[in-house]
Amino acid sequence: MNVLKELAIKGGKQKMRPIKIRNYKNKIIKYNEKGFYATQNGKICSSYKIRMQEKKEEEREEKAAKLVREKINKTLDQYKFEFNALELKDFTFAIQEMLTEPEFTFTKIGLEVVGMDPANVLMLRRVVQYTKQKAIPPFKILINANNLYACMRRFISKSKKETVVLSFTKDKDQNIELNFKAEYGHFRIKSLPDYGDQREQKIPELKYSSKIKLSKDVFKRNVELVSIAADSGSFRIEEKKFVMVGDDDDHIFIKTKPIKATGKDAKAKFSLEYLKKMRLEGVLKLEYNSDYPLKVSDEKGNWYILAPRVDN
């Protein structure tokens, strides 16, 4: 930050005269020989100091993360990861439906993606575990999801026992390349050039009053039935049963007995187009409030957070 300093010369010595440099939340930020300080109603307050401390902490964390990336970048050719082929294919398919250029995070136990769709309507988290891996610090790579899935679809068979081995190389320009070796051949995907420059996606902290547990098949069937004559649907809990209603006029009304239903009588409307694209397995957990984002998750750690549809 560039700061204009006003100096007064007295007796051959330079003295810093306090000057106003900008406003911050109705507080006057000043500068003198002791440094920056903030005043409000004539009293010194610490808001600005805290803000500057937080900024320094963020810079330290970013610098530490950059050092880790640089260290890993030098030794990427030593790392190999093994996945179940079908699980990796499903993982990639679910991502490319919602995201174009997601950030893939290689964690200690698996591959993870957390991202927001281009319309800022839906956030998702997808994970797939390694079957074999070498313990490394977490690192991130940006990949075009559509290109990755296009290769997966052609090279991966339907065998549940097939595995895919992932290794890394670099091209002549030192760009990272991901090499996938499968039963029917191998393919190579280049990482996007702004590798390592993406900021971490912040996951919102949400509190819910209504929670429902039901199977994936029941949820999928209800969404498909309601979508026949509606483009949005709302959820309710009535007499401990899960109720899904099309639009606002109740011309499609489906009542299902869930595994478990708890909470207050909340109602929220969501886009069926987004609900149909949610790829989850096993028992699902639906959490929502009235006119509040919906969270749908499974037991593997995958989840979607969908913004409610609000009529004008």
C-alpha positions as CSV (number, residue, x, y, z in Angstrom):
1,M,0.0,0.0,0.0
2,N,1.4,3.4,-1.0
3,V,1.2,5.9,1.8
4,L,1.7,9.7,1.3
5,K,3.9,10.9,4.1
6,E,3.8,14.6,5.1
7,L,7.0,15.8,6.8
8,A,7.7,18.9,8.7
9,I,11.2,20.2,9.1
10,K,11.9,21.7,12.5
11,G,15.3,22.5,13.9
12,G,17.1,20.6,11.2
13,K,15.3,17.4,12.3
14,Q,12.5,15.5,10.4
15,K,9.4,14.9,12.5
16,M,6.4,12.9,11.3
17,R,3.2,14.8,11.7
18,P,0.1,12.6,12.0
19,I,-1.9,12.6,8.8
20,K,-5.2,11.0,7.7
21,I,-4.6,8.5,4.9
22,R,-8.0,6.8,4.5
23,N,-11.3,5.8,6.2
24,Y,-12.0,2.2,7.3
25,K,-15.4,1.4,8.7
26,N,-15.9,4.9,10.0
27,K,-12.5,4.8,11.7
28,I,-9.8,7.3,10.7
29,I,-6.5,5.6,9.9
30,K,-3.5,7.8,10.6
31,Y,0.2,7.5,10.4
32,N,2.9,9.0,12.6
33,E,6.4,8.2,13.7
34,K,5.1,5.2,15.6
35,G,3.4,3.6,12.6
36,F,-0.2,3.1,11.7
37,Y,-3.1,3.5,14.1
38,A,-6.9,3.9,14.0
39,T,-9.0,6.3,15.9
40,Q,-12.7,6.6,16.5
41,N,-14.3,9.3,18.5
42,G,-10.8,10.5,19.5
43,K,-9.9,7.0,20.9
44,I,-7.4,4.6,19.5
45,C,-9.0,1.3,18.4
46,S,-7.5,-2.0,17.3
47,S,-9.7,-3.0,14.4
48,Y,-7.2,-1.9,11.8
49,K,-4.3,-3.5,13.6
50,I,-6.2,-6.8,13.8
51,R,-6.9,-6.5,10.1
52,M,-3.3,-6.0,9.3
53,Q,-2.3,-9.0,11.4
54,E,-4.8,-11.2,9.6
55,K,-3.4,-10.0,6.3
56,K,0.1,-10.9,7.4
57,E,-1.0,-14.3,8.5
58,E,-2.6,-15.0,5.2
59,E,0.6,-13.9,3.4
60,R,2.6,-16.3,5.6
61,E,0.2,-19.2,4.9
62,E,0.3,-18.4,1.1
63,K,4.1,-18.3,1.2
64,A,4.3,-21.6,3.1
65,A,1.9,-23.3,0.6
66,K,4.0,-21.9,-2.3
67,L,7.1,-23.5,-0.9
68,V,5.3,-26.9,-0.5
69,R,4.2,-26.6,-4.1
70,E,7.7,-25.8,-5.4
71,K,9.1,-28.8,-3.4
72,I,6.5,-31.2,-4.8
73,N,6.9,-29.8,-8.3
74,K,10.6,-30.8,-8.3
75,T,9.8,-34.4,-7.3
76,L,6.5,-35.1,-9.0
77,D,8.0,-37.7,-11.3
78,Q,8.6,-39.9,-8.2
79,Y,4.9,-40.1,-7.3
80,K,2.4,-42.7,-8.5
81,F,-1.2,-43.2,-7.4
82,E,-3.5,-46.1,-8.1
83,F,-7.3,-45.8,-8.3
84,N,-10.2,-48.2,-8.9
85,A,-11.0,-47.4,-12.5
86,L,-14.8,-47.2,-12.2
87,E,-14.7,-45.1,-9.1
88,L,-12.3,-42.6,-10.8
89,K,-14.5,-42.5,-13.9
90,D,-17.6,-41.8,-11.8
91,F,-15.7,-39.2,-9.9
92,T,-14.7,-37.4,-13.1
93,F,-18.2,-37.7,-14.6
94,A,-19.8,-36.0,-11.6
95,I,-17.3,-33.2,-11.7
96,Q,-17.5,-32.4,-15.4
97,E,-21.3,-32.0,-15.3
98,M,-20.9,-29.0,-12.9
99,L,-17.4,-27.6,-13.3
100,T,-15.2,-26.8,-16.2
101,E,-11.7,-26.2,-14.8
102,P,-11.7,-27.5,-11.2
103,E,-8.8,-27.6,-8.9
104,F,-7.8,-31.2,-8.1
105,T,-6.3,-31.7,-4.6
106,F,-4.2,-34.7,-4.0
107,T,-4.6,-35.4,-0.3
108,K,-3.0,-38.1,1.9
109,I,-6.0,-40.5,1.3
110,G,-7.4,-39.6,-2.1
111,L,-8.2,-37.1,-4.8
112,E,-10.6,-34.3,-3.9
113,V,-12.4,-31.5,-5.7
114,V,-14.3,-28.6,-4.1
115,G,-15.8,-26.0,-6.4
116,M,-18.6,-23.7,-7.4
117,D,-20.5,-24.0,-10.7
118,P,-20.1,-21.1,-13.1
119,A,-23.6,-19.7,-12.2
120,N,-22.7,-19.6,-8.5
121,V,-25.8,-21.7,-7.7
122,L,-24.2,-25.0,-6.6
123,M,-21.1,-26.0,-4.7
124,L,-19.9,-29.5,-4.6
125,R,-17.3,-31.8,-3.0
126,R,-16.2,-35.0,-4.6
127,V,-13.6,-37.5,-3.3
128,V,-12.2,-40.7,-4.6
129,Q,-9.7,-42.7,-2.5
130,Y,-6.4,-44.2,-3.7
131,T,-6.0,-48.0,-3.6
132,K,-2.2,-47.5,-3.5
133,Q,-0.2,-44.3,-2.9
134,K,3.0,-42.8,-1.5
135,A,2.5,-40.5,1.5
136,I,3.0,-36.9,0.3
137,P,2.0,-33.4,1.5
138,P,-1.3,-32.3,-0.2
139,F,-0.9,-30.4,-3.5
140,K,-3.2,-29.0,-6.1
141,I,-3.4,-29.1,-9.9
142,L,-5.8,-27.4,-12.3
143,I,-7.3,-29.7,-15.0
144,N,-9.9,-29.4,-17.7
145,A,-12.6,-31.8,-16.4
146,N,-14.3,-32.3,-19.8
147,N,-11.1,-33.4,-21.5
148,L,-10.3,-35.8,-18.6
149,Y,-13.7,-37.4,-18.7
150,A,-13.6,-37.7,-22.5
151,C,-10.4,-39.8,-22.1
152,M,-11.8,-41.8,-19.2
153,R,-14.9,-42.7,-21.1
154,R,-12.9,-44.3,-23.9
155,F,-10.2,-46.0,-22.0
156,I,-11.9,-47.3,-18.9
157,S,-13.8,-50.6,-19.2
158,K,-16.8,-51.7,-17.1
159,S,-14.7,-54.1,-15.0
160,K,-15.0,-53.4,-11.2
161,K,-11.5,-54.8,-10.7
162,E,-9.7,-52.7,-13.2
163,T,-7.2,-50.1,-11.8
164,V,-5.7,-46.9,-13.2
165,V,-2.2,-45.8,-12.3
166,L,-1.5,-42.0,-12.4
167,S,2.0,-40.7,-12.7
168,F,3.5,-37.3,-13.6
169,T,5.9,-35.9,-16.2
170,K,6.8,-32.4,-17.5
171,D,6.9,-31.2,-21.1
172,K,9.7,-29.0,-22.6
173,D,8.1,-25.9,-21.1
174,Q,8.1,-27.5,-17.6
175,N,4.3,-27.8,-17.6
176,I,2.9,-30.7,-15.5
177,E,1.4,-33.6,-17.4
178,L,-0.8,-36.3,-15.8
179,N,-0.3,-39.8,-17.3
180,F,-3.1,-42.3,-16.8
181,K,-2.4,-46.0,-17.5
182,A,-5.4,-48.3,-17.8
183,E,-6.0,-51.8,-19.0
184,Y,-6.8,-50.8,-22.6
185,G,-4.1,-48.2,-23.0
186,H,-2.8,-45.0,-21.6
187,F,-3.5,-41.2,-22.1
188,R,-1.9,-37.9,-21.1
189,I,-3.6,-34.7,-19.8
190,K,-1.8,-31.4,-19.4
191,S,-2.5,-29.3,-16.4
192,L,-3.7,-25.8,-17.0
193,P,-1.0,-23.1,-16.9
194,D,-2.1,-21.2,-13.8
195,Y,-1.3,-24.2,-11.6
196,G,-0.9,-23.3,-7.9
197,D,-2.4,-19.8,-8.3
198,Q,-6.0,-20.6,-7.3
199,R,-7.3,-19.6,-3.9
200,E,-8.8,-22.1,-1.6
201,Q,-12.6,-22.5,-2.0
202,K,-14.2,-21.5,1.3
203,I,-17.0,-23.9,2.4
204,P,-19.9,-22.0,4.0
205,E,-21.0,-22.8,7.6
206,L,-24.7,-23.7,7.4
207,K,-27.1,-24.6,10.2
208,Y,-30.2,-26.7,9.4
209,S,-33.6,-27.3,11.1
210,S,-34.8,-30.2,8.9
211,K,-32.9,-33.4,8.2
212,I,-34.0,-36.4,6.1
213,K,-32.3,-39.7,5.4
214,L,-33.4,-41.8,2.5
215,S,-31.9,-44.0,-0.2
216,K,-30.4,-42.7,-3.4
217,D,-32.9,-44.6,-5.5
218,V,-35.9,-43.1,-3.7
219,F,-34.5,-39.6,-4.0
220,K,-33.7,-40.0,-7.7
221,R,-37.1,-41.5,-8.5
222,N,-38.9,-38.6,-6.7
223,V,-36.9,-36.0,-8.6
224,E,-37.6,-37.6,-11.9
225,L,-41.3,-37.9,-11.3
226,V,-41.7,-34.3,-10.2
227,S,-39.6,-33.1,-13.2
228,I,-42.2,-34.5,-15.6
229,A,-44.5,-31.5,-15.1
230,A,-42.4,-29.0,-13.1
231,D,-39.0,-27.3,-13.3
232,S,-38.6,-26.8,-9.5
233,G,-39.6,-28.8,-6.4
234,S,-39.9,-28.1,-2.7
235,F,-39.3,-30.4,0.3
236,R,-41.5,-30.9,3.3
237,I,-41.8,-33.1,6.3
238,E,-45.4,-34.2,7.1
239,E,-46.2,-36.8,9.7
240,K,-42.5,-38.0,9.6
241,K,-42.7,-38.5,5.9
242,F,-40.7,-36.9,3.1
243,V,-42.9,-34.9,0.8
244,M,-41.8,-33.5,-2.5
245,V,-44.0,-31.0,-4.3
246,G,-43.7,-29.7,-7.9
247,D,-43.7,-25.9,-8.2
248,D,-46.2,-24.0,-6.0
249,D,-49.6,-25.4,-7.0
250,D,-49.1,-28.9,-5.6
251,H,-50.2,-30.5,-9.0
252,I,-47.5,-33.1,-8.3
253,F,-47.3,-34.4,-4.8
254,I,-45.1,-37.3,-3.7
255,K,-45.1,-38.7,-0.2
256,T,-42.3,-41.2,0.8
257,K,-41.4,-42.9,4.0
258,P,-37.8,-42.0,4.6
259,I,-35.2,-43.9,6.7
260,K,-35.3,-41.0,9.2
261,A,-36.9,-37.5,9.3
262,T,-36.4,-34.9,12.0
263,G,-36.8,-31.1,12.3
264,K,-39.3,-28.3,12.0
265,D,-41.8,-27.9,9.2
266,A,-39.6,-26.1,6.7
267,K,-40.2,-25.5,3.0
268,A,-37.8,-24.5,0.3
269,K,-37.9,-24.7,-3.5
270,F,-35.0,-25.9,-5.6
271,S,-34.1,-26.4,-9.3
272,L,-34.9,-29.9,-10.5
273,E,-32.3,-29.6,-13.2
274,Y,-29.5,-29.3,-10.6
275,L,-31.1,-32.1,-8.4
276,K,-31.0,-34.5,-11.3
277,K,-27.3,-34.0,-11.8
278,M,-26.3,-34.9,-8.2
279,R,-24.3,-38.1,-8.3
280,L,-24.3,-39.7,-4.9
281,E,-24.3,-43.3,-3.6
282,G,-26.1,-45.3,-0.8
283,V,-28.0,-43.5,1.9
284,L,-28.4,-39.8,1.4
285,K,-28.8,-37.0,3.9
286,L,-30.9,-34.0,3.0
287,E,-30.6,-30.9,5.2
288,Y,-32.5,-27.7,4.6
289,N,-34.4,-24.7,6.1
290,S,-37.1,-22.5,4.7
291,D,-35.6,-20.4,1.8
292,Y,-32.1,-21.7,2.7
293,P,-29.5,-23.6,0.8
294,L,-30.0,-27.4,0.5
295,K,-27.2,-29.8,1.4
296,V,-27.3,-33.3,0.0
297,S,-24.5,-35.7,1.1
298,D,-23.6,-39.4,1.2
299,E,-21.6,-41.6,3.5
300,K,-18.5,-41.4,1.4
301,G,-18.0,-37.7,2.1
302,N,-19.4,-36.4,-1.2
303,W,-21.9,-33.5,-1.0
304,Y,-23.7,-30.8,-2.9
305,I,-24.9,-27.4,-1.6
306,L,-27.7,-25.9,-3.8
307,A,-29.0,-22.4,-3.5
308,P,-32.9,-22.1,-3.2
309,R,-34.9,-20.8,-6.0
310,V,-36.5,-17.5,-5.0
311,D,-39.4,-16.1,-7.1
312,N,-39.3,-12.4,-8.0
